[in-house]
Amino acid sequence: MAREARPPVIAVMGHIDHGKSSLLDYIRKANIVAGEAGGITQHVAAYIAEHNGRTITFLDTPGHEAFKALRARGAAAADIAILVVAADEGVKPQTLDALAAIKESNIPYVVAITKIDKPAADIERARHSLLEHGIYLEGLGGDISYAPISSKTGEGIPELLDLVLLTADMNEFTADPKASATGYVLEATQDARRGASATLIVKDGTLTHEGFVLAGDAYAPIRFIEDFRGERVDRAAPSEPARIYGFSKLPAAGSFFSVVASKKDAEAHASAAAIISSPTRTATVEGVIELPLIVKADVSGSIEAIAHELAKVSHERIAARVISAGVGSVSENDVRAAHTAGGVVVGFNVTADPIARDIAEREGVPMEFFTIIYKLRERVEELLTERAPIVESETELGRATVLKAFSSTAKRQVAGARLDSGTFATGSRIKVLRQGEEIARGTVGNLQQARANVKEIRTEGEFGVELELKEPVQPRDEVVSFIITKS
């Protein structure tokens, strides 16, 4: 089945009062597809906008529980993030928290420098504030695209949306519109009249009125679908939000959803999911990346045994998380669920349907089959080790103080310095600290001691140094030489 380009799903993140809501409000009023902003429910989790004839889905509250839950599971409801930074304040602590969340989700991002209409706005200062915190913008030695904008006048917002669409084109987000829908639960609420409901974001396939939505141990018949305006529609295509009512219980925000054919299938899968996700057997570790697993077994007793074995699996940087569990052979929906979540299909005493095998081979979805439970556990432990994120740590080699800056170019600084501790060597990595704050990173280009070129400085005292970095150094700056080790 052919995959097609789908619209990007965007999260807007940043420090409080830096203009996230104002940006979203402006886009709503100016770009909402087929409807006025006044007709939009105030608490929707997502909405669709249009720019240059193309649609874009925005998550309205990306800092809420769903985004945190998705981040912890190593999966992202959003494809791209917009990091907002106010032109009158620059980077703040919550900006860095938002950046950390974006990086944990492993999604690309662009920067919006907001509030450029304010009297205190200083775009250049904001750009350098970003640079000082390791956010390297285009034109300042990096490749992060950015746009100065005003949500009051609309200036720069079309250019920002252009960057979003360009980023989407570069990443080639695709979906198979003919497949059964899979995606994530953005939020769930209890409606007094219509019971438990949830807002979903479809990431692959198309949601229709056929079958039951299954999210963990909760399920609902698809009697009708509401779009982001609260209007009933026949279907929800890839990247579109949809509201479904009548869940057996409130699904967890951030949980993965798929579609099964019948109530019997839904009940069987939900029962298996309840067993394997029992808090006495598994636990989600906040901030730890997770390996999504789709588990299929011959009988429900096997599901319980697998849950018991998986509870023994642990890793300090990654955790196994069963997002779907059921009885029976591996189906097309199971493979598509694994593909959407970036996970692995694990089967015990079962096989895969021919169509499922074909899709798995074509889409590169890993499937593992076992007849011995402890072998299943051992393989999951191996998968965790294989997928665990690499941790980089810095080890300080030497520290020097700048005594005098002699010359400066766009990429090189020549200075006189005093070695305070450790060693300095040509080619080694360095970072420059000014009043304890890091302002730049680079490498050591050349060293001189007693007017002679040397490869290394070991003796405490004065020496000359050529630093390959873009930020000019000043007297009293500290230069730290270090190495990065990976584990």
MILO-7939 format. One record per residue: x, y, z of N, C-alpha, C in turn; residue in three letters. Coordinates in steps of 0.05 Angstrom, whole numbers, plus 32768, in hexadecimal, padded with zeros to 4 digits. Layout:
<nodes>
XYZXYZXYZALA/...
</nodes>
This chain:
<nodes>
80117FE88000800080008000801280198000MET/800B802C7FEF801C80437FEB801980578002ALA/80308061800B80308076801F803080918012ARG/802380A4801E802180BF8013802980D48027GLU/803180EB801D803981018030802081098040ALA/8024810E805A800E8117806B801681328078ARG/8002814180818008815B808D8018815780A7PRO/8029816B80AE8038816980C78026817080DFPRO/802E816480F58020816A810F8034817A8120VAL/802C81918129803E81A58135803781AA8152ILE/804C81AA8163804981B3817F805881CD8183ALA/804B81E08191805781FA8197805F81FA81B4VAL/807981FE81BA808381FB81D58096821381DCMET/8099821781F680AB822C81FF80A58236821BGLY/80B2824C822380AF8258823D809382658240HIS/808882648258806E8271825C8070828F8256ILE/805B829A824A805982B68243806C82BE822CASP/807682AA821D808782B18206807782B081ECHIS/805D82AD81EE804C82B081D68042829781C8GLY/8042828081D78038826781CA801A826A81C3LYS/800A827381D87FED827581D37FE6828A81BFSER/7FF582A181BF7FF082B681AC7FF582AD8190SER/800B829E818C8011829381717FFB82818168LEU/7FF2826E81797FDD825B81717FC3826A816CLEU/7FBD827E817C7FA4828E81787FA5829C815DASP/7FBC82A781567FBE82B6813C7FBA82A28125TYR/7FC7828B81277FC5827781117FA8826E810FILE/7F9A826A81267F7E826281267F6D82768116ARG/7F70828F811C7F5F82A481107F6582A880F3LYS/7F7F82A480EB7F8782AA80D07F87829280BDALA/7F89827A80C87F8F826380B77F7D824B80BBASN/7F69824D80CC7F58823580D17F4A822C80B7ILE/7F4B821280B27F3E8207809A7F208207809EVAL/7F118213808A7EF4821080887EE5821780A1ALA/7EEC822D80AE7EDC823480C67EE8824C80D4GLY/7ED8825A80E27EE1827180F17EEC8268810CGLU/7EFF827881177F0C827181307EF882708147ALA/7EE3828181457ECF8282815A7EC08268815DGLY/7EC0825881487EB1823F814A7EC182288155GLY/7ED9822D815E7EEA821881687EE682148186ILE/7EE381FC818E7EE181F681AB7EFA820081B9THR/7EF8820C81CF7F0E821981DD7F23820481E8GLN/7F1A81EC81EB7F2C81D981F87F3481C181E7HIS/7F3381C581CC7F3B81AF81BB7F5981AA81BEVAL/7F61819181BA7F7D818A81BD7F8D818F81A4ALA/7F808192818D7F8E819781737F7B81A4815FALA/7F8681B1814C7F7681BD81377F8681BE811DTYR/7F7881C181077F8581C180EC7F8581DE80E1ILE/7F9C81E680D67F9E820080C97FA881FC80ADALA/7FA68211809D7FAF820F80817FC38226807BGLU/7FD7821F806B7FEB823380627FF4822C8046HIS/7FF2823E80347FFA823A80187FED8221800CASN/7FD4821D80137FC5820680087FCC81EC8014GLY/7FDB81EB802A7FE281D280377FD981D38054ARG/7FD181BC805F7FC781BB807A7FDD81B5808ETHR/7FDA81C080A67FEC81BB80BC7FDB81B680D5ILE/7FE281A180E47FD4819C80FD7FE481A68115THR/7FD781B681267FE481C1813D7FD981B48156PHE/7FEB81AC81687FE281A381837FDF81BB8194LEU/7FC781BE819F7FC181D781AE7FCE81D981C9ASP/7FD281C281D67FDE81C381F17FF481AE81F3THR/800B81B281E58020819E81E4802E819A81FEPRO/802A81AB8212803781A8822C80268197823FGLY/800E818E82367FFD8180824880058163824CHIS/7FF58155825A7FFC813A826380028127824BGLU/7FF4812B82357FF88119821E8015811C8213ALA/801E81358211803981398206804E812D8219PHE/804A81308233805D81248246805C81068244LYS/804480FB8242804280DE8241804F80D38227ALA/804A80E08211805680D881F8807480DA81F9LEU/807E80EF8205809B80F3820780A780DD8217ARG/809A80D5822D80A580BF823E80A580A5822FALA/809380A1821C80918088820D80A3808981F5ARG/80B2809E81F080C4809F81DA80B680A281BFGLY/809D80AB81C0808D80AF81A7808280CB81A8ALA/807E80D78191807580F38190805B80F68180ALA/80478102818D802F8109817E8035811E8169ALA/8048812F816F80508144815C8067813A814AALA/806781458132807D8140811F809381558121ASP/808B816E8126809C8185812780958196813EILE/80A881A3814B80A281B6816080AA81D38158ALA/809B81E6816280A38202815F80AB820B817BILE/80C48212817F80CE821C819880CC823A8199LEU/80BB824581AA80B7826281AB80CA826F81C0VAL/80D6828681B880E8829581C980E282B281C5VAL/80DB82C081DA80D482DC81D880EC82EE81D2ALA/80E8830181BF80FE831381B78106832681CDALA/80F5832A81E180FC833D81F68108832F820FASP/81098314820F811383068226812982F1821FGLU/812782E58208813A82D18201813482B7820FGLY/814882A582108145828B821B8140828C823AVAL/812C827D82438126827C825F8126825E8267LYS/8124825882828126823C828A8112822A827DPRO/80F88233827A80E58222826D80EA821E824FGLN/80F9823082438101822C8227811382148225THR/812582118238813781FA8238812981E1823FLEU/811581E28250810581CB825680F681C1823DASP/80EB81D5822E80DC81CE821680EF81C28201ALA/810881CD81FF811B81C281EC812381A681F4LEU/812681A1820E812D8186821781168172820FALA/80FD817B821280E7816A820B80E6816481EDALA/80EC817881DD80ED817581C08103816081B9ILE/811A816481C58130815181BE812A813581C8LYS/811D813281DF8116811881E88102810A81D5GLU/80F1811A81C980DE810F81B680EA810A819BSER/8103811481978111810F817E810381198165ASN/80F88131816780EA813E815080F981578148ILE/80F8815F812F81048178812680F581908131PRO/810281A7813280F581BF813C80FF81D8812ETYR/80EE81EC812E80F68207812480F1821A813BVAL/80FD8232813A80FB8246814F80EA825D8146VAL/80D88266815780C9827F815280D282938166ALA/80DE82A9815D80E682BF816F80CE82D28170ILE/80BF82D1818680A582DE818880A882FB8193THR/809183098193808E8323819F80A183388193LYS/80A68336817980B98349816C80AC8365816AILE/80928367817080858381816F808883918189ASP/80928385819E8095839281B880AD83A681B8LYS/80AA83BC81C680C083D081C680DB83C581D0PRO/80DA83B181E280F383A681ED80FE838F81DDALA/80F1838981C680FA837281B58116837781AAALA/8126836381AB8142836481A1814783488194ASP/81428346817A8145832D816D81618322816EILE/81758334816A8191832C816B819883218186GLU/818F832E819B8195832481B68188830981BAARG/8170830581B1816282EB81B3817182D681A4ALA/817B82DC818C818A82C9817D81A382C0818CARG/81B182D3819881CA82CC81A681C382BE81C0HIS/81AC82C481CC81A482B581E481A0829881DDSER/8194829281C68190827781BD81AB826A81B8LEU/81BE827881AB81D8826D81A581E7826681BFLEU/81E5827781D381F2827281ED81E8825981FBGLU/81D0825181F481C58239820081C5822181EEHIS/81D6822281D981DA820B81C881C5820781B3GLY/81B5821C81AD81A1821A819881AC822A8180ILE/81B8821B816D81C88228815881B6822D8140TYR/81AF8247813D819D824F812781AC8251810DLEU/819D825080F781A8825680DD81B4827280DCGLU/81CC827480D181DA828E80D081EB829380E8GLY/81E9828180FC81F98284811482088269811ALEU/820F825C8104821F82438107820F822A810AGLY/81F4822C810781E38214810A81D0821080F3GLY/81BE81FD80F781AB81F780E2818E81F880ECASP/818982058103816D8207810D816082208100ILE/814B821B80F1813C823080E4812D824180F9SER/8129825B80F3811A826C8105810C828280F6TYR/80F8828E810380EA82A580F780E282B8810EALA/80EA82D2810B80E082E6811E80C282EB8118PRO/80B182EB812C809482EE812780878301813BILE/8070830B8133805E831981458042830D8143SER/803883028159801D82F781598008830D815BSER/80118326815F7FFF833D81607FF983478144LYS/800E834A8134800B83548119800B833E8104THR/80148326810B8016831180F78030831080E8GLY/8042832480ED805B832580DF806C830C80E4GLU/8076830080CF808882E980D1807A82CE80D4GLY/806082CE80DA805282B480DE805082A480C3ILE/804B82B180AD804B82A2809480678295808FPRO/807C82A48095809782998091809C828280A4GLU/8091828480BD8094826E80D08086825580C6LEU/806E825880BB805F824180B0806D82368098LEU/807A82478088808B823D807280A1822B807CASP/80AE8233809280C38223809D80B9820880A7LEU/80A1820880B3809581F080BD809081DC80A6VAL/808581E78090807F81D68079809981CC806BLEU/80AD81DD806B80C781D5806080D381BE8070LEU/80D181C1808B80DB81AC809D80CC81928098THR/80B28195809480A2817D808F80AA81708075ALA/80AF8180806080B78175804680D281668049ASP/80E48172805980FF8166805C80FD814B806BMET/80EA8148807D80E78130808D80D5811B8081ASN/80C68123806C80B58111805D80A38100806FGLU/8090810D807D807D80FF808D806880F2807BPHE/806480D8807E805280C9806C803E80B9807CTHR/802980B0806E8015809E80798008808E8063ALA/7FFB8078806A7FEC806980577FCE806E805DASP/7FC18080804D7FA6808780537F9280718051PRO/7F99805B80447F87804480417F8980308058LYS/7F9C803480697FA0802280807F8D80288097ALA/7F8B801580A97F7B801A80C27F8A802F80D3SER/7F7B804080E07F87805680EF7F97804E8107ALA/7FAE805B810B7FBD805981247FC78075812CTHR/7FCC807981457FD58093814E7FD68094816CGLY/7FD080AC81787FD380B081957FBB80BF81A0TYR/7FB680BA81BA7FA280C881C97FAD80E281D3VAL/7FA280F981CB7FAC811381D47FA0811A81EFLEU/7F86811681F37F7A811B820D7F61810B820FGLU/7F58810582287F3F80F6822D7F2F81048242ALA/7F158105823E7F04811382527EEA81028256THR/7EDD8108826C7EC480FA82727EAD810E826DGLN/7E9C810782597E86811882527E6D810E8260ASP/7E5E8120826E7E478117827D7E31810A826BALA/7E30811382527E1A810982417E2480F18230ARG/7E3D80F282277E4680DE82147E5C80CC821FARG/7E6380CF82387E7680BC82457E9380C3823FGLY/7EA480AF82417EC180B3823E7EC780B88220ALA/7ED680CE821C7EDD80D582007EFB80DC81FFSER/7F0580DC81E67F2280E181E37F2680F081C8ALA/7F3A810281C97F43810E81B07F5C80FF81A7THR/7F5B80F6818E7F7080E681837F7E80F6816DLEU/7F9880F081687FA680FA81517FAE80E28140ILE/7FA480E281277FA980CC81157FC580D08109VAL/7FD780BD810C7FF280C081017FF680AE80E8LYS/7FE5809A80E57FE7808980CD7FCB807D80C8ASP/7FC5807880AF7FAB806D80A87F94808180A9GLY/7F7C807880A67F64808980A77F50807E80BATHR/7F46808F80CC7F32808680DF7F16808980D3LEU/7F07807380D27EEC807280C67ED9806880DBTHR/7EC0806480D37EAC805B80E67EAC803D80EAHIS/7EBF802F80DF7EC1801280E17ED2800A80F9GLU/7EC87FF7810A7ED87FEC811F7ED77FFB8139GLY/7EEB7FF4814A7EED7FFF81657F09800C8168PHE/7F0A802381757F24802F817C7F2E80218196VAL/7F47801981967F53800B81AD7F6B801C81B6LEU/7F6B802581CF7F81803481DB7F88802881F6ALA/7F9D801881F67FA4800A820F7F8E7FF78217GLY/7F837FFA822F7F6D7FE982387F527FF68236ASP/7F50800B82267F37801982217F3080168203ALA/7F16801581FE7F0D801281E27EF2802181DETYR/7EEC802781C57ED3803581BF7ECA802E81A3ALA/7EB0802A819F7EA5802681847EA780418175PRO/7EAD8040815B7EAE8058814C7E93805E8140ILE/7E81806881507E66806E81477E6580888137ARG/7E74809C81417E7780B581317E9280C28138PHE/7E9C80D381267EB580E081297EB180FE8128ILE/7EBD810C813B7EBC812A813A7ED781358133GLU/7ED7814A81227EF08157811B7EF7816C8131ASP/7F0C817C812C7F15818F81407F0181A68145PHE/7EEE81A981337ED981BE81377EC181B38146ARG/7EC18198814C7EAB818C81597E9581838145GLY/7E9C8184812B7E89817C81167E8D815E810FGLU/7E768150810A7E78813481037E83813180E7ARG/7E95811E80E37EA1811980C97EA180FB80C4VAL/7EA580F380AB7EA580D780A47EC080C980AAASP/7ED580D980AB7EEF80CD80AF7F0380E180BAARG/7F1980D780C47F3080E880CC7F4980DE80BEALA/7F5580EE80AE7F6C80E6809D7F8580E880ADALA/7F9C80DF80A27FB680E280B07FBC80FE80B9PRO/7FC5810280D17FCC811B80DE7FB4812B80E8SER/7F9C812080E57F85812F80EE7F7D8126810AGLU/7F73813A811B7F68813381357F4B81298132PRO/7F43811881457F27810E81447F1E81098161ALA/7F04810E81657EF8810981807EE680F0817EARG/7EEA80DD81907EDB80C581917ECE80C281ADILE/7EB580BA81AE7EA680B781C77EA0809A81CDTYR/7E99809481E67E8F807A81ED7EA5806681F5GLY/7EBB806F82007ED0805D82087EC7804D8221PHE/7ED1803582237ECB8023823A7ED6802F8254SER/7EEC803E82517EF8804D82687F098063825CLYS/7F118076826C7F22808C82617F3D80818258LEU/7F448083823F7F5F807B82367F74808F8241PRO/7F8C808582457FA18096824F7FAB80A9823AALA/7FAE80C382427FB980D782307FD580CE8227ALA/7FDA80CF820E7FF480C682037FF580A981FBGLY/7FE0809A82007FE0807E81F97FDC807A81DBSER/7FE7806481D17FE5805E81B57FC9805281AFPHE/7FBE805981977FA5804D81907FA7803F8175PHE/7F96802B81727F93801D81587F7580168155SER/7F6E8009813F7F528002813A7F507FE48136VAL/7F3D7FD881447F377FBB81407F1B7FB88135VAL/7F167FA0812A7EFD7F9C811A7EE47F9A812BALA/7EE67F8D81427ECD7F8781517ED07F8D816FSER/7EB97F8D817C7EB97F9181997EC77F7981A7LYS/7EC47F61819C7ED17F4A81A87EEF7F4D81A7LYS/7EFA7F5781907F177F5C818D7F1F7F7281A0ASP/7F0F7F8781A27F167F9D81B47F187F9481D1ALA/7F047F8481DA7F047F7B81F57F1C7F6981FBGLU/7F237F5781E87F397F4581EB7F547F5581EEALA/7F577F6881DC7F707F7881DD7F717F8981F6HIS/7F5A7F9581FD7F5A7FA682157F607F96822EALA/7F557F7E822F7F5A7F6C82467F787F658248SER/7F847F5E82327FA07F5882317FB17F708239ALA/7FA97F88822F7FB87FA082357FB67FA78253ALA/7F9E7FA2825F7F9B7FA7827B7FAE7F95828CALA/7FB17F7C82837FC37F6A82917FE07F748290ILE/7FE87F7A827780047F808273800C7F9C827CILE/7FF97FAE827F80007FC982887FF97FCD82A5SER/7FF37FB882B47FEC7FBA82D080037FC882DFSER/7FFD7FDC82F080127FEA82FE80237FD98311PRO/80187FC1831880287FAF8329803D7FA08319THR/803A7FA182FE804D7F9282ED805F7FA482DDARG/80557FBB82D480667FCD82C580647FE982D0THR/80787FF982CB8077801582D48085802682BFALA/8079803D82BA8084805082A88097806282B8THR/80B0806482AF80C3807582BD80C4809082AFVAL/80BD80A582BE80BB80C082B380D680C982A7GLU/80D580D1828E80EC80DC828080FD80C78273GLY/80F780AD827681068098826A80FA8091824FVAL/810B808F823B81028088822080F8806B8221ILE/80E38065821280D8804A821280D8803D81F7GLU/80DA802281F880D9801281E080BC800781DELEU/80AD801081CA8091800781C780907FEA81BEPRO/80807FDA81CB807C7FBE81C4805F7FB881BDLEU/805B7FA981A880407F9E81A280427F8081A7ILE/80347F7681BB80367F5B81C4801E7F4B81BAVAL/80227F3481AE800D7F2181A680147F0681B0LYS/80007EF881BB80057EDE81C77FEE7ECB81C0ALA/7FF27EB181C67FDE7E9D81C07FC67E9E81D2ASP/7FCA7EA381EC7FB47EA481FF7FB97EBA8213VAL/7FA47EC282227FA77ED882357FBA7ED0824CSER/7FBB7EB682527FCE7EAE82677FEB7EB4825FGLY/7FF17EB18245800C7EB8823C80117ED6823FSER/7FFD7EE6823A80007F03823D80087F0A8259ILE/7FFB7EFD826D80017F028289801E7EF9828FGLU/80267EE2828480417ED8828980567EEB827DALA/80507EF5826580627F09825880657F228268ILE/804E7F2B8273804E7F43828480607F3F829CALA/805F7F2782A8806F7F2082BF808D7F2182B7HIS/80947F1682A080B07F16829780BA7F328290GLU/80A97F42828380B27F5D827B80B67F6E8293LEU/80A97F6882AA80AD7F7882C280C97F7482CDALA/80D77F5F82C480F27F5B82CD81077F6A82BCLYS/80FE7F7582A581107F82829381147F9F829CVAL/812D7FA8829D81337FC382A5814C7FCD8298SER/814C7FE7829381637FF58287816380128291HIS/8179801D8298817A803782A48171804E8291GLU/817380498276816D805F82648156805A8251ARG/814A804282528134803C824081238026824DILE/81098027824880F78014825480E58007823FALA/80DE7FEE824380CB7FE1823180AF7FE98239ALA/809E7FF0822580837FF9822A80707FEB8217ARG/805E7FDA8221804B7FCD821080357FE08209VAL/80327FE781F0801D7FFA81E880047FEC81DDILE/80087FD281D77FF17FC281CE7FF77FA581D3SER/7FE27F9781DE7FE57F7A81E37FCB7F6C81DBALA/7FCE7F5581D07FB67F4681C87FBB7F2981C3GLY/7FA67F1A81BF7FA77EFE81BA7FA27EF9819DVAL/7FB27EE781917FAE7EE081757FC77EE78164GLY/7FC67EE0814B7FDC7EE481397FE17F028135SER/7FFA7F09812C80017F2581277FF27F2E810DVAL/7FE47F4481107FD37F4E80FA7FE07F6680EDSER/7FD37F6E80D77FDB7F8780C97FDA7F9F80DCGLU/7FC57FA180ED7FC37FB781007FDA7FB78114ASN/7FE27F9F811D7FF97F9E813080127FA98123ASP/80177FA2810A802F7FAC80FD802E7FCA80F9VAL/80167FD480F180137FF180ED801680008107ARG/800C7FF4811D801080008137802D8002813EALA/803C7FED813980597FED813F80678002812DALA/805F80048114806B8017810280678033810BHIS/804E803A811380488055811C8057805C8135THR/8059804981478066804F81618084804B8161ALA/808F8040814A80AC803B814A80B38024815CGLY/80A18010815E80A57FFB817180AB7FE08164GLY/80A97FCB817480AF7FAF816C80977F9E8172VAL/80917F8C815F807C7F78816480887F5F8171VAL/807D7F57818780877F3F819580717F2A8196VAL/80757F13818B80617EFE818B806A7EE6819BGLY/80577EDA81A9805D7EC281B980497EAB81B1PHE/80547E9681A680457E7F819D80307E878188ASN/80367E9B817880247EA4816380357EA9814AVAL/80287EAC813380357EB4811A80297ECE8111THR/80337ED880FA80297EF080EE80187EEA80D5ALA/80037EF980D17FF37EF680B880057EFD80A0ASP/80007EF1808980107EF7807180117F15806BPRO/7FFA7F22806D7FF97F3F8067800A7F4E807BILE/80097F46809580197F5380AA80377F5080A4ALA/803F7F38809C805B7F33809680647F45807EARG/80537F47806A805A7F578053805E7F74805AASP/804C7F7F806A804D7F9B807380667F9F8084ILE/806B7F8C809680827F8F80A8809C7F908098ALA/809E7F7F808480B67F7E807480B97F988064GLU/80A37FA1805980A47FBA804880AA7FD38059ARG/809E7FD4807180A27FEC808180B97FEA8095GLU/80C67FD3809580DD7FD080A780D57FCE80C5GLY/80BE7FC280CA80B57FBE80E680C07FA480F1VAL/80D07FA5810780DB7F8D811280C67F7C8120PRO/80C77F62811B80B57F4E812880C67F388135MET/80C07F32814D80CF7F1D815C80BB7F088165GLU/80C17EEE816180AF7ED9816980BD7EC5817BPHE/80AE7EBB818F80BA7EAA81A480A77E9481ACPHE/80B37E7E81B580A37E6881C180AB7E6381DETHR/80C07E7181E780CA7E6F820380CA7E8B820EILE/80BC7E8F822580B87EAA823080D27EB78238ILE/80E47EA8824580FC7EB5824E810E7EBE8237TYR/810B7EB1822081197EBA8208810E7ED581FELYS/80F37ED7820180E67EF181FA80F17F07820CLEU/80F37F02822680FD7F168238811A7F1D8232ARG/812B7F09822C81477F0F822581497F20820CGLU/81387F1A81F881397F2A81E081317F4781E4ARG/811D7F4A81F581147F6681FC812B7F75820AVAL/81397F67821B81507F74822981657F7C8214GLU/816A7F6B8200817D7F7281EB81737F8A81DBGLU/81597F8B81D4814E7FA181C581517FBB81D5LEU/814D7FBA81EF81517FD381FF816E7FDC81FELEU/81807FCA81FF819D7FD181FE81A37FDD81E2THR/81987FD181CD819D7FDB81B281917FF781AEGLU/817A7FFC81BA816D801681B58172802B81CAARG/8180802481DF8185803781F48194805081E9ALA/818B806881F18199808081E781B6808181F1PRO/81C7808A81E081E3808E81E781E580A681F9ILE/81F380A3820F81F780B98222821380C4821EVAL/821480DE8219822E80EB8217823580FA8231GLU/824D80F7823982568105825182718113824CSER/8274812A8259828D813A825582A08135826CGLU/82B98131826582CE812F827982E281468275THR/82E58156828982F7816E8287831481658286GLU/8323817082738340816A827183518181827CLEU/834881998278835881B08281834781C98282GLY/835281DD8291834381F682948357820D8293ARG/835182228283836382398281835382538282ALA/83608269828983538283828B835F82958275THR/834D82A28266835682B58251836182CE825EVAL/837A82D58257838782ED826283848305824FLEU/838582FF8234838383148221837A83098206LYS/8368831781F8835F831081DE836F832081C9ALA/837D831281B7838F832081A4838183268189PHE/83748312817E836783178164834F83058162SER/833D830D8150832482FE814D831B82FF8130SER/831282E78126830582E6810C82EA82D88110THR/82DC82D480FA82C182C880FC82C282AC8109ALA/82D9829E810582DA8282810E82F2827C8121LYS/830482908125831B828A8135832182A18148ARG/832A82998160833282AD8174834E82A6817EGLN/835F82BB8180837A82B7818A837C82C581A5VAL/838682B781B9838682C381D4839F82B981E4ALA/83A582C981F883B882C0820C83A982B58224GLY/83B3829F822F83A48292824583B78287825AALA/83AC8280827183BC8274828683AF8259828DARG/83C08244828C83B68229829383B2822782B1LEU/839A822182BA8394822082D68395820382E0ASP/838D81F082CF838E81D482D7838D81C282BESER/839681A982C18393819682AC83A5819B8294GLY/839C8194827C83AC81978264839A81A2824DTHR/83A881AE823A839B81B8822183AB81AB820APHE/839D81A281F583AA819681DE839D81A181C5ALA/83AD81A381AF83A181AB8196838C8197818CTHR/837781A28181836181918178834C8189818CGLY/8352818F81A6833F818781BB8327819981BBSER/8311818F81C582F8819F81C782FA81B281DEARG/82ED81C981DB82ED81DD81F182D281EA81F3ILE/82CC81F4820A82B58206820E82BE821E821DLYS/82B28235821782B9824E822482A482568238VAL/82AC825C8250829A82658265829F8282826CLEU/82898291826E828B82AD8275827A82B2828EARG/828682B882A4827982BA82BE826982A082C4GLN/8275828A82BD8269827082C48255826682B0GLY/824D8277829C823A826F828882488268826DGLU/824182518261824C824982488243825C8232GLU/825682668222824E8278820B8256826D81F0ILE/8267825981EF826F824E81D5827F823481D8ALA/8280822581C28290820D81C182A0820C81A8ARG/82B781FF81A982C881FD819182DF81E98196GLY/82F581EE8189830D81DD818C832681ED818ETHR/833B81E18198835681EE819A836481EA817FVAL/836A82018172837882008158839681FE8159GLY/83A2820F816B83BF820F816D83C682188189ASN/83DE8210819283E8821781AD8404822181ABLEU/840B823581BA8427823F81BC842F824381D9GLN/8447823B81DE8453823F81F88470824781F5GLN/8478825D82018493826881FD8498826D81DFALA/8484827781D18485827F81B48489826781A2ARG/8486824F81AC84898237819B846F8228819AALA/8469821E81818451820E817E845481F4818DASN/843F81ED819C844081D381AB842581C581A6VAL/842681AB81AB840E819A81A883FD819A81C1LYS/840A819F81D883FC819D81F1840781AF8206GLU/83F681BA821783FE81CA822E83F881BA8247ILE/840E81B48256840B81A5826F841381B48288ARG/842481C88284842F81D7829B841E81EF82A0THR/841581F382B98405820A82C08415822482BBGLU/8408823782AE8416824F82A68409825B828DGLY/8416826F8282840A827D826B841282708250GLU/83FF8272823D84048267822283F28276820EPHE/83F8827381F583E7827E81E083D6826881D4GLY/83BE827081CC83AB825C81C2839B826881ABVAL/8397825781968385825E8180836C824D8183GLU/8355825A8187833C824B818C832B824D8173LEU/83228236816A83108235815482F38236815EGLU/82E8824E816082CD8252816982C4826D815FLEU/82A98272815F829E828A8153829A82A18166LYS/8298829B8180829382B0819482AE82BC819DGLU/82B182D7819C82CA82E381A582CE82DE81C3PRO/82E682D881CB82EC82D581E882F582EF81F4VAL/82F282F0820F82FA8308821E830B83008235GLN/831B83138240832B830D825883198304826EPRO/832282F1827E831582E48294830182CE828CARG/82FD82CA827182EE82B3826982FD82998270ASP/82EF8285827782FB826B827C82F882598264GLU/830E824B825C830D823982468312821D8251VAL/82FE820B824C82FF81F08258830481DC8241VAL/831981CC8243831E81B782308311819D823ASER/8304818E822882F68176823182F48161821BPHE/82ED8149822382E78134820F82CB812A8215ILE/82BE8120820082A38114820382A580F68201ILE/829A80E98215829A80CB8214827D80C28211THR/827980AC8203825E80A281FF825B8087820CLYS/824380828217823D8068822482218060821FSER/
</nodes>
